[in-house]
Structures are given as C-alpha cells and as structure tokens.
Amino acid sequence: IIVGIDIGSSKISLVVGEVNNFNQVELVYTVEHKCKGIKKTKIIDEDEIANAIVKSIQDAEREAEIKINSAYLTIAGNYKKYKRQIFWSFCKRCIISIIAG
C-alpha cells in the first residue's frame, strides 16, 4: 500500500494506492477535507492541519479497510529549510490525536 498526503492551501488530500501485478499503482481510495491552516503558503493553524490529516487517515482506514503506517507528505509553499521540523510536528500531533480519538 502506498499513501500520499498533500497539504494544500484550501484542503488536505489523501490517496491510497496498491501496486498491481504489472508494477502499476492502482488507486484504492481518495479523500479530501477542507482545511484553512495554510494561507498564501504560510502556516497559520497547525492544529487545523493536523486534525484534517488525522480525519483523512481515519476515513481512509475505515473505508478502505486498511491500516496506514506511513505516507508520503507534500506541503504547499517553500519550506525546504523547515520541512523536516514541520513534518515531525504534524506527525506528533496526528499520532496523539489518533491515539486519543
């Protein structure tokens, strides 16, 4: 299973794919949630972003009957210098939210 999460300026998109016998990725599930945590490529609400990610993961796990252990993450804006810190900040918040929720 391959999971991709895109953090955009107006929504969080999550896609789940599976590699078939022809070594091609087949789309299994997609979900989008509105999110206003980024405005003009600036993060303005980390909690809103983390909550949208958690909700997307929970929806995908429930609907596709899978367990998501990892994902590729993209984020809008020029965050080259800070991507690792941003990523881990979101991961920690998402893990805490999933465990608590």
DAZI-V841331 format. One record per backbone hydrogen bond with DSSP energy under -1.0 kcal/mol. CO is the residue of the C=O (numbers start at 1). NH is the residue of the N-H. Records with the same first field share a line. If there is no record, write none. Layout:
CO->NH + NH
//
This chain:
2->17
3->72
4->15
5->74
6->13
7->76
10->35
11->8
12->33
13->6
14->31
15->4
16->28 + 29
17->2
18->26
20->23
24->20
26->18
29->16
31->14
33->12
37->44 + 45
39->42
42->39
45->49
46->50
47->51
48->52
49->53
50->54
51->55
52->56
53->57
54->58
55->59
56->60
57->61
58->62
59->63
60->64
61->66
72->5
74->7
77->79
79->83
82->86
83->87
84->88
85->89
86->90
87->91
88->92
89->93
90->94
91->95
92->96
93->97
94->98
95->99
96->100
97->101
//
